[in-house]
Amino acid sequence: MLRYTLMRLGVFVGCLVVVWGLVHSGLAPRGLGDSNGLWIVLLALLISAPISLVVLRKERDRASERIVQRVNRAKADLEANRNQEDAADETARAQGQTS
């Protein structure tokens, strides 16, 4: 997951540098008044999102598989704990009835 996040951040930073260069060279419009920095960030976000969607598809799928594996492992651990607790409860009840 960290790898995907860093790759996504890299795509955004690359877009940010390109947009900043385009705005400051005059090839892209400047923001209104003092909003130039915000304009550059928003434009970079708008451009980097579809690029990340296409370019990072395989990495996103790998990260998703790892998350699913962790969730399934946590569910199995919870079920094992629940079964262990049920077995201990059954044993305690059985011992209580025989006494």
Residue, then its C-alpha position, 0 to 999 in steps of 0.5 A: m500500500l505504501r508503494y502505491t501511495l508513493m507512486r501516486l504521490g510521484v504522479f501528482v508531484g510530476c503533474l504539479v511541476v509540469v502545471w507550475g511550469l506551464v502557468h509560469s511560462g504563460l502557456a496555461p492560464r493563471g488563477l484569479g488574484d492571489s489564487n495562483g497557488l491553489w489553481i496550480v494544485l487543483l489543476a495538477l490534481l485534476i490531471s494526475a487523477p486519470i493518469s494514476l487511474v490508468v498508469l497505476r492500475k496493476e499496482r492498485d490491484r496488487a495493493s487491493e489483493r494484499i488488503v483483502q488477504r489481511v482482512n481475510r486473515a483477521k476474520a480467520d483469527l477472530e473466528a478462531n478466537r471465537n471458537q476457542e472461547d466457545a470451547a472454553d465456555e462449553t468445557a466450563r459448563a460441562q464441568g459445572q454440571t458434573s459437580 
